[in-house]
Amino acid sequence: YTYEGDQLGQGKENARTFLMEHQDIAEEIDRRIREAVGMTAFGPDEVISLEAPEAEALAPASPSNGASKNGAKQPAGVSAG
């Protein structure tokens, strides 16, 4: 693999090792890829939390999603019972 005329390595593993040893080049490639696909909403110094929310925060307090008492969803416009 080559980048900007520089040989990163022959094969995937060698290129991976090169990028691990040369973080500045790896970060530049990462930045350019994100810019190319429109992922530039965050600044370089911002830390993004990738932690999953707690299960309690995801569970609804009541079945307000159209589910009946037995858990089966009712079609729109049809009353339960």
C-alpha positions as CSV (number, residue, x, y, z in Angstrom):
1,Y,0.0,0.0,0.0
2,T,1.1,3.5,-0.8
3,Y,0.0,6.9,0.5
4,E,1.1,10.2,-1.0
5,G,3.9,8.4,-2.8
6,D,5.2,6.8,0.4
7,Q,5.3,3.0,0.7
8,L,3.3,2.0,3.8
9,G,4.1,-1.6,3.5
10,Q,3.8,-4.7,1.3
11,G,0.5,-6.3,2.3
12,K,-2.1,-5.5,4.9
13,E,-0.2,-6.5,8.0
14,N,2.9,-4.5,7.1
15,A,0.8,-1.4,6.3
16,R,-1.1,-1.9,9.6
17,T,2.2,-2.1,11.5
18,F,3.5,1.0,9.7
19,L,0.4,3.0,10.6
20,M,0.6,1.9,14.2
21,E,4.3,3.1,14.3
22,H,3.5,6.4,12.5
23,Q,0.4,7.8,14.2
24,D,0.7,11.2,12.5
25,I,0.2,9.6,9.1
26,A,-2.6,7.3,10.4
27,E,-4.5,10.4,11.8
28,E,-4.0,12.3,8.6
29,I,-5.5,9.4,6.6
30,D,-8.4,9.1,9.1
31,R,-9.1,12.8,8.9
32,R,-9.1,12.9,5.1
33,I,-11.4,9.9,4.9
34,R,-13.8,11.4,7.3
35,E,-13.8,14.7,5.4
36,A,-14.4,12.8,2.1
37,V,-17.5,11.1,3.5
38,G,-18.8,14.2,5.3
39,M,-18.0,13.2,8.9
40,T,-16.5,16.6,9.9
41,A,-19.0,17.6,12.6
42,F,-16.4,17.2,15.4
43,G,-13.2,19.1,16.1
44,P,-9.9,17.3,16.5
45,D,-9.8,17.9,20.2
46,E,-13.4,16.8,21.0
47,V,-13.8,13.4,22.7
48,I,-16.8,11.4,21.6
49,S,-18.3,9.0,24.2
50,L,-19.0,5.6,22.7
51,E,-20.5,4.1,25.8
52,A,-23.9,2.3,25.5
53,P,-26.7,3.7,27.6
54,E,-27.9,1.8,30.6
55,A,-30.7,-0.8,29.9
56,E,-33.1,1.1,32.3
57,A,-32.8,4.2,30.1
58,L,-33.8,2.2,27.0
59,A,-36.8,0.4,28.5
60,P,-40.1,2.3,28.1
61,A,-42.0,3.2,31.4
62,S,-45.3,2.0,29.9
63,P,-46.3,0.2,26.7
64,S,-47.2,3.3,24.8
65,N,-46.0,1.9,21.5
66,G,-49.4,0.4,20.5
67,A,-48.9,-3.0,22.3
68,S,-51.9,-4.6,23.9
69,K,-52.0,-6.1,27.4
70,N,-50.6,-9.5,26.1
71,G,-47.8,-7.8,24.2
72,A,-49.2,-8.1,20.7
73,K,-49.3,-5.0,18.6
74,Q,-52.6,-3.8,17.2
75,P,-52.8,-2.5,13.7
76,A,-53.3,1.2,13.3
77,G,-56.9,2.3,13.6
78,V,-58.1,-0.9,15.2
79,S,-59.2,-0.8,18.8
80,A,-58.1,-3.5,21.2
81,G,-60.8,-5.7,22.6
